[in-house]
Amino acid sequence: MTTQTLSKPEKKNTSNIYIENLTPLNNLLLTEQNKLLERYPNLVLQQDPIPVAFQIKTDQDIQFHLSLSEWSPNQKNYTIQGLSSNGVVLFEGALTTSKTVPIKRNASPHVFAYLEDDLIQWQLYNQTDNTTIAIGDTAIELYWVALNNDMPNLYRKGIPVEGLRVMAKANLEARFPKIDGSGNIVVGVVSAATIINSAFNYVAPRYDIWHGAPHFVTINSWNNITLHWQAFIHAHNNLPNSILNCYDEAAIAQYWLYGYNYNAIAYCYMNPFGYLAQTNLIGRGQCNNPFYGSSNTQPVVNQQDANRTAFGNHAFIRFNLTYGIADSCAGPHTGNEFIQQYIASATDAVYPNPPRVPRGSAANVSYYTGITNVNAIKSVKSLSMFPHIKTLKKRIAYNAKKLSDSFNNKVSGTWQDPLKFSAFGASWTSSYQELVPGEDEVLKIQMLQNGKASVMIKLYVSNNNNAISVNRFLSMASLSEREQLPFEALDGTSAQHALMANSPGNGHYIGLFHNVVLSIHTTDNAIDIGALADWYFTWAKSQLKPVQSHKEDFEGLKGHITNTGQLKVALPKQKHLLVEYIDSADKAQIEAIDTTYLTLNMRSKRPQKLQFAIIDTNTLLVTTHIMGLKNL
């Protein structure tokens, strides 16, 4: 940005003039704890700093409306200035014939940044005699954000403010404004290497040294990954024993980099990978034996030890403009290597004979889109790109015809609270819940906690098409970095298919029952997760109904277009029904949600139709509604 010299008034006076109203305009929609924040609050009425974010790349200069307690013609020579705590004029507006003034940006960064000290000091500034009148301070948690316009669905339901806080806390270079020795504004650009290092050091979660399975992504395909960002942040802040794998970490690195305006990033999947050259493994320290938790060995072993474990496959990212490879799961590698250099550095040339998995090459790397959503899922259409699929089908004696015979029935009932399971005593609590909508299925994430011990439950429920659940089950159970599938088939359970991977201090269950896929992960082996799954599915058996039987007492969505061109969708009166906008963010953007309406702003010319999901929060069954806009 162009450097700007600070305003240095000769004297500062005070008066009875104060700010009555200060409302942000053209700001971005934010969420906190998966709930939309009020978009246009009166900041004067707030005692604590309120989160506000502005888009960096915007032609909207007006960023606040400010109303004074009084105005007189004598003030027409004044401008209103909003200063940072170190005296930089960030915002400015000219007084004219009204006490309400549009406030424009004056100094703003061109990269991600946050306001240091969470404070704007407002003053009336008289250019004629270079004097000022202080009119009050505003506590504000202010961010400048670069949105990735190629990935609009990442922001369809706003930007999680928790993520902005993580980015701000991790990189002091992003503080704004900073001043050099000449009194000019300096914008600190956060390097890609700094971001990758920040992601690598953001633990817990730590690497899954038992099963190498993902925990914070739903992989619909490598070109369509949903990152459960809020769940990840919650685990970091509250669950010290939480774990992840490289599929998670590559998506997390993509999301962080998008936030810092690094946009052209490929999600890389390498199969086979090979033996990990000794390096730092996220949250685990030096390691050349990544699954030592399952083999009862050490993180570092002799390179030719027959018990040494390897990565059967691995995920990382590539900067498409430079072709640099970055890996925030192991290393870290920060983007200064081409793919051949990365493989030579990351994989070991010395390994057991015979090897568990061959050493991969650049020809074994495929490049994908990766993360596309943080608050919606898509269904799995193809299984061809998932690892271990053939082994999985053989292990569970997969019979597509036998499963299809059960497609006429689905589970349709109010799901029970898992804390009612007998093994959970009074010390266990539910610390996190999230509903993630989709066109054909809904995911409920729930985390239970007892001190450092935790249980993470994922419940995927489809409606009217059980084949969707079969694909979800097979894809989830096949996803592991291990050179061999870590899950073993369970017989004699209530599920149609069930798998378990058990190690000391860690257990992972995945089961399929008609239209339901249940995943349970625990860090406390005192909790029998197989018994917990049977408790779920025994209840589910009693709730089986014909597929087409579920009919909600709800006529459908209705809406109208306002004079300002917004679409206001009337929300159902039934409290157990949740309406989610699931169409492309290229068409419309959520403006607000209250008890009565879901309000959308059209992104371009009015679309012909928009798609919504209506979720029964009791049964987790979803109905898709297409709203035509032509006659509204």
C-alpha positions as CSV (number, residue, x, y, z in Angstrom):
1,M,0.0,0.0,0.0
2,T,1.1,3.6,-0.3
3,T,2.6,4.8,2.9
4,Q,0.8,7.6,4.7
5,T,2.2,10.2,7.1
6,L,0.4,10.4,10.4
7,S,-1.9,13.4,11.3
8,K,-0.3,15.3,14.2
9,P,-2.7,18.0,15.5
10,E,-1.3,20.7,17.6
11,K,-3.8,20.4,20.5
12,K,-6.7,18.3,21.5
13,N,-9.9,19.8,23.0
14,T,-12.9,18.0,24.6
15,S,-16.6,18.9,24.3
16,N,-20.1,17.4,25.1
17,I,-20.3,15.9,21.6
18,Y,-20.3,12.1,21.6
19,I,-21.1,9.2,19.3
20,E,-24.7,8.0,19.6
21,N,-24.5,5.3,16.9
22,L,-21.7,3.6,15.1
23,T,-22.8,0.8,12.7
24,P,-20.5,-1.1,10.3
25,L,-21.4,-1.2,6.6
26,N,-20.3,-3.4,3.8
27,N,-18.7,-5.8,6.3
28,L,-18.5,-9.5,6.1
29,L,-20.9,-12.0,7.8
30,L,-19.2,-13.7,10.8
31,T,-20.1,-16.7,12.8
32,E,-19.2,-17.7,16.4
33,Q,-19.9,-21.2,17.8
34,N,-21.6,-22.0,14.5
35,K,-24.1,-19.2,15.0
36,L,-24.4,-16.0,12.9
37,L,-23.3,-12.9,14.6
38,E,-25.4,-9.7,14.2
39,R,-24.1,-8.1,11.1
40,Y,-24.8,-4.5,11.8
41,P,-24.6,-3.9,15.5
42,N,-24.4,-0.5,17.1
43,L,-20.9,-0.7,18.4
44,V,-21.5,2.2,20.9
45,L,-23.8,0.0,22.9
46,Q,-21.3,-2.8,23.3
47,Q,-18.9,-3.0,26.3
48,D,-16.7,-5.7,25.0
49,P,-15.0,-5.6,21.6
50,I,-17.4,-6.8,18.9
51,P,-15.9,-8.8,15.9
52,V,-16.1,-7.0,12.6
53,A,-14.4,-7.9,9.3
54,F,-13.9,-6.1,6.1
55,Q,-13.1,-7.5,2.7
56,I,-9.7,-6.3,1.5
57,K,-10.4,-6.5,-2.2
58,T,-13.5,-4.3,-2.4
59,D,-14.7,-1.2,-4.1
60,Q,-17.0,-0.3,-1.1
61,D,-15.2,2.6,0.6
62,I,-17.9,3.3,3.1
63,Q,-17.4,1.1,6.1
64,F,-19.4,2.8,9.0
65,H,-22.3,5.0,9.6
66,L,-21.6,7.3,12.5
67,S,-24.2,9.5,14.3
68,L,-23.2,12.3,16.6
69,S,-25.2,13.5,19.6
70,E,-25.4,17.0,18.1
71,W,-24.5,18.9,15.0
72,S,-24.3,22.5,14.1
73,P,-23.2,24.5,11.1
74,N,-20.1,25.5,13.0
75,Q,-18.9,21.9,12.6
76,K,-19.0,21.9,8.8
77,N,-15.3,22.5,8.5
78,Y,-14.6,19.3,10.5
79,T,-14.0,15.8,9.4
80,I,-14.5,12.8,11.7
81,Q,-11.4,10.6,12.0
82,G,-11.1,7.1,13.5
83,L,-7.5,6.5,14.7
84,S,-5.6,3.4,15.8
85,S,-4.0,3.5,19.3
86,N,-0.7,4.5,17.7
87,G,-2.3,7.5,15.8
88,V,-2.9,6.2,12.3
89,V,-6.1,7.6,10.7
90,L,-7.9,4.4,9.6
91,F,-11.3,5.9,8.9
92,E,-12.5,9.4,7.9
93,G,-15.8,11.1,7.0
94,A,-16.7,14.7,6.3
95,L,-19.4,16.5,8.3
96,T,-21.9,18.2,6.0
97,T,-25.6,19.0,6.8
98,S,-26.4,16.0,9.0
99,K,-25.2,14.6,12.3
100,T,-25.1,11.1,10.6
101,V,-21.9,10.7,8.6
102,P,-20.7,7.9,6.2
103,I,-17.3,6.9,7.3
104,K,-14.8,5.8,4.6
105,R,-11.7,3.7,4.9
106,N,-8.5,5.9,4.9
107,A,-5.7,3.4,5.6
108,S,-6.2,-0.3,5.2
109,P,-3.9,-3.3,4.5
110,H,-3.8,-5.3,1.3
111,V,-3.3,-8.6,3.1
112,F,-4.9,-10.3,6.1
113,A,-4.5,-8.2,9.2
114,Y,-6.1,-7.4,12.5
115,L,-6.3,-4.2,14.5
116,E,-3.9,-4.1,17.4
117,D,-5.3,-3.2,20.8
118,D,-9.0,-3.6,19.7
119,L,-9.6,0.1,19.9
120,I,-10.6,3.0,17.6
121,Q,-10.3,6.6,18.9
122,W,-12.7,9.0,17.3
123,Q,-12.1,12.7,16.9
124,L,-13.4,15.8,15.1
125,Y,-10.5,17.3,13.1
126,N,-10.5,20.9,11.9
127,Q,-8.1,21.2,8.9
128,T,-8.2,25.0,9.1
129,D,-6.5,25.4,12.4
130,N,-5.3,21.8,12.8
131,T,-7.2,21.2,16.1
132,T,-9.2,18.2,17.3
133,I,-12.1,17.4,19.5
134,A,-12.2,14.0,21.1
135,I,-15.6,12.4,20.8
136,G,-15.1,8.8,22.2
137,D,-13.5,5.5,21.8
138,T,-14.9,2.2,20.3
139,A,-13.9,-1.2,21.4
140,I,-13.8,-3.4,18.3
141,E,-12.3,-6.7,17.3
142,L,-11.4,-5.7,13.7
143,Y,-10.1,-7.8,10.9
144,W,-9.2,-7.2,7.2
145,V,-9.8,-10.4,5.3
146,A,-9.0,-11.6,1.8
147,L,-11.7,-14.0,0.6
148,N,-10.9,-16.6,-2.0
149,N,-13.3,-15.8,-4.8
150,D,-12.6,-19.1,-6.5
151,M,-14.1,-20.9,-3.4
152,P,-17.2,-18.9,-2.5
153,N,-18.8,-21.9,-0.8
154,L,-16.2,-21.7,2.0
155,Y,-18.0,-18.5,3.1
156,R,-21.6,-19.4,2.3
157,K,-22.6,-19.2,6.0
158,G,-20.1,-16.6,7.0
159,I,-16.6,-16.6,8.3
160,P,-15.9,-18.3,11.7
161,V,-14.4,-15.6,13.9
162,E,-12.6,-18.4,15.9
163,G,-10.5,-19.0,12.7
164,L,-9.7,-15.3,12.4
165,R,-8.5,-15.3,16.0
166,V,-6.3,-18.3,15.4
167,M,-4.7,-16.6,12.4
168,A,-4.2,-13.4,14.4
169,K,-2.7,-15.1,17.4
170,A,-0.4,-17.2,15.3
171,N,1.2,-14.4,13.4
172,L,2.2,-11.1,15.0
173,E,3.2,-9.9,11.5
174,A,-0.5,-9.5,10.7
175,R,-0.9,-6.6,13.3
176,F,-2.1,-3.4,11.7
177,P,-1.1,-0.6,11.6
178,K,2.6,-0.7,12.2
179,I,4.8,2.4,11.8
180,D,8.4,2.6,10.7
181,G,11.0,5.1,12.0
182,S,9.9,7.7,9.4
183,G,6.3,7.7,10.6
184,N,5.0,5.7,7.6
185,I,2.6,2.8,7.7
186,V,4.2,-0.6,7.2
187,V,2.1,-3.6,6.2
188,G,3.5,-6.9,7.5
189,V,3.1,-9.7,4.9
190,V,2.9,-13.1,6.4
191,S,4.9,-15.5,4.4
192,A,3.6,-18.9,3.2
193,A,6.4,-20.6,5.2
194,T,5.2,-18.8,8.4
195,I,1.7,-20.0,7.8
196,I,2.7,-23.6,7.3
197,N,4.9,-23.5,10.4
198,S,1.9,-22.0,12.3
199,A,-0.3,-24.9,11.2
200,F,2.3,-27.4,12.1
201,N,2.7,-26.0,15.6
202,Y,-1.0,-25.7,16.2
203,V,-1.4,-28.7,18.5
204,A,-3.4,-30.5,19.8
205,P,-4.7,-32.3,17.7
206,R,-1.6,-34.5,17.2
207,Y,-0.9,-37.2,14.6
208,D,-2.9,-40.4,14.8
209,I,-0.1,-42.8,15.5
210,W,-2.5,-45.8,15.8
211,H,-4.7,-45.9,12.7
212,G,-3.7,-42.9,10.5
213,A,-7.3,-42.0,10.0
214,P,-8.9,-38.6,9.4
215,H,-11.0,-37.0,12.1
216,F,-11.9,-33.4,11.0
217,V,-12.7,-33.8,7.3
218,T,-15.5,-35.4,5.4
219,I,-14.0,-36.6,2.1
220,N,-16.7,-36.7,-0.5
221,S,-13.9,-37.0,-3.1
222,W,-10.4,-35.5,-3.3
223,N,-12.0,-32.7,-5.3
224,N,-14.7,-32.1,-2.7
225,I,-13.5,-32.1,0.9
226,T,-15.5,-30.6,3.8
227,L,-13.2,-29.3,6.6
228,H,-15.0,-29.4,10.0
229,W,-13.1,-26.2,11.0
230,Q,-15.2,-25.4,14.1
231,A,-14.8,-28.9,15.4
232,F,-11.1,-28.8,14.9
233,I,-10.8,-25.5,16.8
234,H,-12.9,-26.9,19.6
235,A,-10.6,-30.0,19.8
236,H,-7.5,-27.8,19.9
237,N,-8.9,-25.7,22.7
238,N,-10.5,-28.4,24.8
239,L,-9.3,-31.9,23.9
240,P,-5.6,-32.3,24.6
241,N,-5.6,-36.0,23.4
242,S,-7.4,-35.3,20.1
243,I,-5.8,-36.6,16.9
244,L,-5.7,-36.1,13.1
245,N,-4.0,-37.3,10.0
246,C,-2.5,-35.8,6.9
247,Y,-5.8,-35.6,5.1
248,D,-7.0,-33.3,7.9
249,E,-3.8,-31.3,8.0
250,A,-3.6,-30.7,4.2
251,A,-7.1,-29.3,4.3
252,I,-6.3,-27.2,7.3
253,A,-3.2,-25.8,5.6
254,Q,-5.3,-25.0,2.5
255,Y,-7.9,-23.1,4.6
256,W,-5.3,-21.1,6.5
257,L,-3.5,-20.1,3.3
258,Y,-6.8,-19.1,1.7
259,G,-7.4,-16.7,4.6
260,Y,-4.0,-15.1,4.0
261,N,-4.8,-14.6,0.3
262,Y,-2.7,-17.5,-1.0
263,N,-5.3,-18.9,-3.4
264,A,-3.9,-21.2,-6.1
265,I,-3.3,-24.3,-4.0
266,A,-3.7,-27.9,-5.1
267,Y,-4.5,-30.7,-2.7
268,C,-1.9,-33.5,-3.4
269,Y,-2.5,-37.2,-2.8
270,M,0.4,-39.6,-3.2
271,N,-0.1,-43.3,-3.3
272,P,2.2,-45.1,-2.6
273,F,4.3,-42.8,-0.4
274,G,6.9,-45.0,1.4
275,Y,8.9,-44.9,4.6
276,L,9.0,-41.5,6.3
277,A,12.5,-40.1,6.5
278,Q,13.3,-39.1,10.1
279,T,11.6,-35.8,10.7
280,N,9.2,-34.0,13.0
281,L,5.7,-35.5,12.9
282,I,3.0,-33.1,14.0
283,G,2.7,-33.1,17.8
284,R,4.9,-36.2,18.1
285,G,8.5,-34.9,17.7
286,Q,11.2,-36.8,15.8
287,C,9.8,-39.9,14.0
288,N,10.6,-42.3,11.2
289,N,8.0,-44.9,12.3
290,P,4.6,-43.1,12.2
291,F,2.4,-45.8,13.5
292,Y,4.4,-46.8,16.6
293,G,1.3,-46.6,18.7
294,S,-0.2,-49.6,16.9
295,S,3.1,-51.6,16.8
296,N,4.2,-51.0,20.4
297,T,7.5,-49.7,19.1
298,Q,9.3,-46.3,19.3
299,P,8.9,-43.2,17.2
300,V,12.4,-43.6,15.9
301,V,13.7,-47.1,15.0
302,N,16.5,-48.6,13.0
303,Q,15.8,-47.8,9.3
304,Q,15.8,-51.5,8.4
305,D,13.8,-52.7,11.4
306,A,11.3,-55.2,10.0
307,N,8.6,-53.8,12.4
308,R,9.1,-50.2,11.1
309,T,5.8,-48.8,9.8
310,A,5.3,-46.6,6.7
311,F,2.9,-44.3,5.0
312,G,0.9,-46.3,2.5
313,N,-0.3,-42.9,1.1
314,H,0.0,-39.3,2.1
315,A,-1.6,-35.9,1.5
316,F,0.1,-32.5,1.3
317,I,-0.4,-29.3,-0.8
318,R,1.2,-27.5,-3.8
319,F,1.4,-23.8,-4.6
320,N,0.3,-23.8,-8.2
321,L,2.1,-20.6,-9.1
322,T,5.5,-21.7,-7.9
323,Y,5.0,-25.5,-7.9
324,G,6.4,-25.5,-4.4
325,I,5.3,-28.4,-2.1
326,A,4.2,-27.7,1.5
327,D,3.5,-30.3,4.2
328,S,2.3,-29.2,7.6
329,C,1.9,-32.7,8.9
330,A,5.5,-34.0,8.7
331,G,8.7,-31.9,8.4
332,P,7.3,-29.3,8.0
333,H,8.0,-28.5,4.4
334,T,7.3,-24.9,3.7
335,G,7.0,-24.6,-0.1
336,N,10.6,-24.2,-1.3
337,E,10.9,-27.7,-2.9
338,F,9.6,-29.0,-6.2
339,I,7.9,-32.4,-6.0
340,Q,11.0,-34.4,-6.8
341,Q,13.0,-32.6,-4.1
342,Y,10.1,-33.0,-1.6
343,I,9.9,-36.8,-2.2
344,A,13.7,-37.2,-2.0
345,S,13.7,-35.3,1.3
346,A,10.4,-36.7,2.9
347,T,10.8,-40.4,2.0
348,D,13.6,-42.6,3.2
349,A,16.0,-44.3,0.8
350,V,16.9,-46.9,3.4
351,Y,14.1,-49.2,4.6
352,P,13.4,-52.8,5.5
353,N,13.8,-55.6,3.0
354,P,11.3,-56.5,1.8
355,P,9.5,-53.1,2.3
356,R,5.9,-52.9,3.5
357,V,5.3,-50.4,0.8
358,P,7.5,-49.2,-2.1
359,R,9.0,-45.8,-2.2
360,G,6.8,-43.5,-4.3
361,S,7.8,-41.1,-7.1
362,A,6.4,-38.0,-8.7
363,A,4.3,-40.2,-11.0
364,N,2.4,-41.4,-7.9
365,V,1.2,-37.9,-7.0
366,S,-2.3,-36.7,-8.1
367,Y,-3.4,-33.1,-7.8
368,Y,-6.9,-32.2,-6.7
369,T,-9.1,-29.2,-5.5
370,G,-9.3,-30.4,-1.9
371,I,-11.3,-28.3,0.5
372,T,-14.5,-26.8,-0.9
373,N,-16.7,-26.4,2.2
374,V,-16.6,-25.9,5.9
375,N,-20.3,-26.2,6.7
376,A,-21.9,-28.5,4.1
377,I,-21.3,-32.0,2.8
378,K,-21.8,-33.7,-0.6
379,S,-22.5,-37.3,-1.1
380,V,-19.9,-39.8,-2.3
381,K,-20.5,-40.6,-5.9
382,S,-17.5,-42.8,-6.7
383,L,-15.2,-45.0,-4.7
384,S,-12.4,-45.5,-7.2
385,M,-10.0,-43.0,-5.7
386,F,-10.2,-44.2,-2.1
387,P,-7.4,-46.4,-0.7
388,H,-7.9,-49.9,0.7
389,I,-11.3,-50.3,-1.0
390,K,-10.6,-53.8,-2.4
391,T,-9.2,-55.0,0.9
392,L,-12.2,-53.5,2.8
393,K,-14.8,-55.2,0.6
394,K,-13.0,-58.5,1.0
395,R,-12.7,-58.1,4.8
396,I,-16.4,-57.4,5.4
397,A,-17.5,-59.9,2.7
398,Y,-19.2,-57.1,0.9
399,N,-22.3,-58.2,-1.0
400,A,-24.0,-55.3,-2.9
401,K,-27.1,-57.4,-3.8
402,K,-27.6,-58.4,-0.2
403,L,-27.4,-54.8,1.0
404,S,-29.7,-53.5,-1.7
405,D,-32.4,-55.8,-0.4
406,S,-32.5,-53.7,2.7
407,F,-32.8,-50.4,0.8
408,N,-36.6,-50.3,1.3
409,N,-36.3,-49.4,5.0
410,K,-34.7,-46.5,6.9
411,V,-34.2,-45.4,10.4
412,S,-36.7,-42.7,11.3
413,G,-37.0,-41.7,14.9
414,T,-35.7,-39.2,17.5
415,W,-32.1,-40.1,18.2
416,Q,-31.1,-40.7,21.8
417,D,-28.6,-38.6,23.7
418,P,-25.4,-40.7,23.9
419,L,-24.8,-39.6,27.5
420,K,-27.7,-41.9,28.4
421,F,-25.5,-44.9,27.6
422,S,-24.7,-46.7,30.8
423,A,-20.9,-46.4,30.6
424,F,-21.0,-42.6,30.7
425,G,-21.2,-41.5,34.3
426,A,-22.0,-38.1,35.7
427,S,-18.5,-36.8,35.0
428,W,-19.0,-37.1,31.2
429,T,-20.4,-34.0,29.4
430,S,-21.3,-33.1,25.9
431,S,-18.8,-30.3,25.0
432,Y,-19.6,-29.9,21.3
433,Q,-22.4,-30.4,18.8
434,E,-22.7,-29.5,15.2
435,L,-25.2,-30.3,12.4
436,V,-23.7,-30.3,8.9
437,P,-26.3,-30.2,6.1
438,G,-26.2,-31.8,2.7
439,E,-28.6,-32.4,-0.2
440,D,-29.0,-36.1,0.6
441,E,-27.6,-36.7,4.0
442,V,-26.9,-34.9,7.3
443,L,-23.9,-35.2,9.6
444,K,-24.2,-34.7,13.4
445,I,-20.9,-34.3,15.2
446,Q,-20.8,-34.7,18.9
447,M,-17.9,-34.6,21.3
448,L,-18.2,-36.0,24.8
449,Q,-15.5,-35.2,27.4
450,N,-14.3,-36.4,30.8
451,G,-11.2,-34.4,31.7
452,K,-8.6,-35.3,29.1
453,A,-10.6,-38.3,27.9
454,S,-12.9,-37.8,24.9
455,V,-15.3,-39.6,22.6
456,M,-16.1,-38.2,19.1
457,I,-19.3,-39.4,17.5
458,K,-20.2,-38.8,13.9
459,L,-23.7,-39.8,12.7
460,Y,-24.4,-39.6,9.0
461,V,-28.1,-40.1,8.1
462,S,-29.4,-40.2,4.5
463,N,-32.9,-39.9,3.3
464,N,-34.7,-42.0,0.6
465,N,-31.5,-43.5,-0.8
466,N,-29.6,-46.0,1.3
467,A,-27.0,-46.4,-1.4
468,I,-25.6,-43.0,-0.3
469,S,-25.0,-44.5,3.1
470,V,-23.3,-47.5,1.7
471,N,-20.8,-45.3,-0.2
472,R,-20.3,-43.1,2.9
473,F,-19.5,-46.2,5.0
474,L,-17.1,-47.7,2.4
475,S,-15.3,-44.4,1.8
476,M,-14.9,-43.6,5.5
477,A,-13.7,-47.1,6.4
478,S,-11.1,-47.1,3.6
479,L,-9.5,-43.8,4.5
480,S,-6.2,-44.5,6.3
481,E,-2.6,-43.6,5.7
482,R,-1.5,-47.0,7.0
483,E,0.1,-49.3,4.5
484,Q,-2.6,-51.9,5.5
485,L,-6.2,-51.3,6.4
486,P,-6.3,-50.9,10.2
487,F,-9.9,-51.9,10.7
488,E,-11.1,-55.5,11.4
489,A,-14.6,-56.7,10.7
490,L,-16.9,-57.3,13.7
491,D,-19.4,-60.2,13.6
492,G,-22.5,-60.6,15.6
493,T,-23.4,-57.0,16.0
494,S,-26.6,-55.0,15.4
495,A,-25.1,-53.3,12.4
496,Q,-25.2,-54.6,8.8
497,H,-21.4,-54.1,8.6
498,A,-19.1,-53.0,11.5
499,L,-15.4,-52.4,11.8
500,M,-13.1,-51.8,14.7
501,A,-9.5,-50.7,15.2
502,N,-8.4,-51.0,18.8
503,S,-5.1,-50.0,20.3
504,P,-4.1,-49.1,23.9
505,G,-5.5,-45.7,24.7
506,N,-7.3,-45.4,21.3
507,G,-10.3,-47.0,19.6
508,H,-12.2,-46.4,16.4
509,Y,-15.5,-47.9,15.3
510,I,-17.3,-47.5,12.0
511,G,-20.7,-49.2,11.3
512,L,-23.5,-49.2,8.7
513,F,-27.2,-49.8,9.3
514,H,-29.6,-49.1,6.4
515,N,-29.5,-45.3,6.0
516,V,-27.1,-44.6,8.9
517,V,-23.3,-44.6,9.2
518,L,-21.9,-44.3,12.7
519,S,-18.3,-43.4,13.5
520,I,-17.1,-43.4,17.1
521,H,-13.5,-42.6,18.2
522,T,-12.4,-42.7,21.8
523,T,-9.2,-41.9,23.7
524,D,-10.5,-43.9,26.7
525,N,-10.6,-47.6,26.3
526,A,-12.7,-47.9,29.5
527,I,-15.6,-46.9,27.2
528,D,-16.6,-49.9,25.1
529,I,-17.4,-48.2,21.8
530,G,-18.6,-51.5,20.3
531,A,-21.2,-51.7,23.0
532,L,-22.0,-48.0,22.5
533,A,-22.6,-48.7,18.8
534,D,-24.8,-51.6,19.5
535,W,-26.8,-49.4,21.9
536,Y,-27.3,-47.0,19.0
537,F,-28.3,-49.6,16.5
538,T,-30.5,-51.7,18.8
539,W,-32.6,-48.6,19.2
540,A,-32.4,-47.9,15.5
541,K,-33.8,-51.4,14.7
542,S,-37.0,-50.4,16.5
543,Q,-37.3,-47.2,14.4
544,L,-37.2,-48.9,10.9
545,K,-39.8,-47.6,8.6
546,P,-40.4,-47.8,4.8
547,V,-38.2,-45.4,2.9
548,Q,-41.0,-43.2,1.6
549,S,-42.9,-43.1,4.9
550,H,-41.3,-40.0,6.4
551,K,-43.6,-37.0,5.7
552,E,-43.0,-33.8,7.6
553,D,-46.0,-31.8,8.7
554,F,-44.7,-28.9,6.6
555,E,-46.0,-27.6,3.3
556,G,-42.7,-26.2,2.0
557,L,-40.7,-23.0,2.0
558,K,-42.2,-19.7,1.1
559,G,-40.4,-16.4,0.4
560,H,-40.6,-13.0,-1.0
561,I,-38.3,-10.5,-2.6
562,T,-37.9,-7.2,-0.7
563,N,-37.7,-3.7,-2.3
564,T,-33.9,-3.9,-1.9
565,G,-33.7,-7.2,-3.8
566,Q,-33.2,-9.5,-0.9
567,L,-34.9,-12.9,-0.6
568,K,-36.6,-13.4,2.7
569,V,-37.5,-17.1,3.3
570,A,-40.1,-17.7,6.0
571,L,-38.9,-20.3,8.5
572,P,-41.1,-23.1,9.6
573,K,-42.9,-22.7,13.0
574,Q,-41.9,-26.3,14.0
575,K,-38.9,-25.8,16.3
576,H,-37.4,-29.1,15.3
577,L,-37.0,-28.1,11.7
578,L,-33.9,-26.4,10.5
579,V,-33.6,-24.6,7.2
580,E,-30.2,-24.4,5.5
581,Y,-29.3,-22.6,2.3
582,I,-27.2,-25.2,0.4
583,D,-27.0,-23.8,-3.1
584,S,-23.9,-22.1,-4.6
585,A,-22.6,-19.0,-2.9
586,D,-22.2,-17.6,-6.4
587,K,-25.9,-17.3,-6.5
588,A,-26.8,-15.9,-3.1
589,Q,-25.1,-15.1,0.3
590,I,-26.8,-15.4,3.7
591,E,-27.4,-12.0,5.2
592,A,-29.1,-12.9,8.4
593,I,-31.1,-15.6,10.2
594,D,-33.6,-14.8,12.9
595,T,-36.6,-16.6,14.4
596,T,-38.8,-15.7,11.5
597,Y,-36.7,-15.4,8.3
598,L,-33.6,-16.5,6.5
599,T,-32.5,-13.5,4.5
600,L,-30.3,-13.8,1.4
601,N,-28.5,-11.3,-0.8
602,M,-28.4,-12.1,-4.5
603,R,-24.8,-12.2,-5.6
604,S,-25.4,-11.3,-9.3
605,K,-28.5,-11.2,-11.4
606,R,-31.5,-12.9,-9.8
607,P,-31.2,-16.7,-10.2
608,Q,-34.1,-18.7,-11.5
609,K,-34.2,-21.0,-8.4
610,L,-32.3,-21.7,-5.2
611,Q,-31.9,-24.9,-3.2
612,F,-32.5,-25.3,0.5
613,A,-32.2,-28.2,2.9
614,I,-34.9,-28.8,5.5
615,I,-33.5,-30.8,8.4
616,D,-35.5,-32.6,11.0
617,T,-33.1,-32.1,14.0
618,N,-34.7,-35.1,15.8
619,T,-34.4,-37.7,13.1
620,L,-31.6,-36.0,11.1
621,L,-33.6,-36.7,7.9
622,V,-33.3,-34.1,5.3
623,T,-35.6,-32.9,2.5
624,T,-34.4,-30.8,-0.4
625,H,-36.6,-27.9,-1.4
626,I,-36.1,-26.0,-4.7
627,M,-37.6,-22.5,-4.5
628,G,-38.4,-20.9,-7.9
629,L,-37.8,-17.1,-7.9
630,K,-39.3,-16.2,-11.2
631,N,-42.8,-15.2,-9.8
632,L,-41.7,-13.8,-6.5
